[in-house]
């Protein structure tokens, strides 16, 4: 298993892995091809984009897609998407991905990793178990237009 930094050169493979992870339980996301391509380019195609993966024998099995954010309290890494292919879950791949991210982010001067997840999903317990904490002072707000 190898930790790697992802680039747009692996965009199509990243999209396939993303769909395989998030198009099934518990997320059941329904992405169109064009909408997914735009979303991936928004995350992976900017100056501050930084994405990672885990691969086995050259094949991508996990992804962490995000961006570096220069905030008043220091430099943060905002995780937009993180997932492990279902066949690889429960094998320590997600833990290895987070460990690799931590090593690289520290060398880039990043002091904090920030992400959003739903409390009802297994990912919540995974992140809590890896030392993430909820920010009780903040609220995630949504308004449909």
C-alpha positions, 0 to 999 in steps of 0.5 A, spaced: 500 500 500 502 506 498 500 513 499 501 518 494 499 525 492 494 526 487 493 530 481 489 532 475 493 526 471 489 521 475 482 525 474 478 520 471 481 514 475 479 519 481 472 520 479 471 512 478 473 511 485 469 517 488 463 514 484 464 507 487 465 510 494 459 515 494 454 512 489 452 506 494 450 506 502 450 509 506 451 516 501 447 514 495 449 520 491 446 520 484 452 524 480 451 526 473 457 525 468 458 533 467 456 535 474 461 530 477 467 533 472 465 540 474 465 538 482 472 534 481 475 540 477 473 545 483 476 541 488 482 538 484 484 544 479 485 550 483 492 553 485 490 551 493 488 544 491 491 538 494 489 531 494 491 524 496 490 517 495 492 510 497 494 505 491 495 498 491 499 495 485 498 502 481 490 502 482 487 507 487 483 504 493 482 511 497 482 518 496 482 525 500 480 531 496 481 538 499 484 544 499 489 549 503 486 555 506 490 560 509 486 562 515 487 568 520 488 562 525 493 559 521 494 554 515 488 549 514 487 543 510 479 543 508 477 536 506 472 536 501 471 528 500 475 522 503 473 515 502 475 508 501 473 503 496 468 498 500 472 492 498 478 496 502 474 498 508 476 496 515 483 494 513 487 500 515 487 504 509 483 510 511 488 510 517 494 510 513 491 515 508 490 520 514 497 518 517 500 520 510 496 526 509 498 528 516 506 527 514 505 531 508 501 537 511 506 538 516 511 539 511 507 544 508 506 548 514 499 546 515 497 546 522 489 544 522 485 539 518 478 541 517 472 537 515 464 536 515 461 529 516 454 527 518 453 524 525 449 519 523 454 516 518 460 511 520 465 516 518 463 520 524 465 515 529 472 514 524 474 521 525 472 521 532 476 515 533 482 518 529 482 524 534 478 529 530 473 533 535 466 537 534 466 544 534 460 545 538 461 553 537 459 553 530 453 551 526 453 548 518 447 552 516 443 551 509 437 554 506 434 552 499 433 557 494 
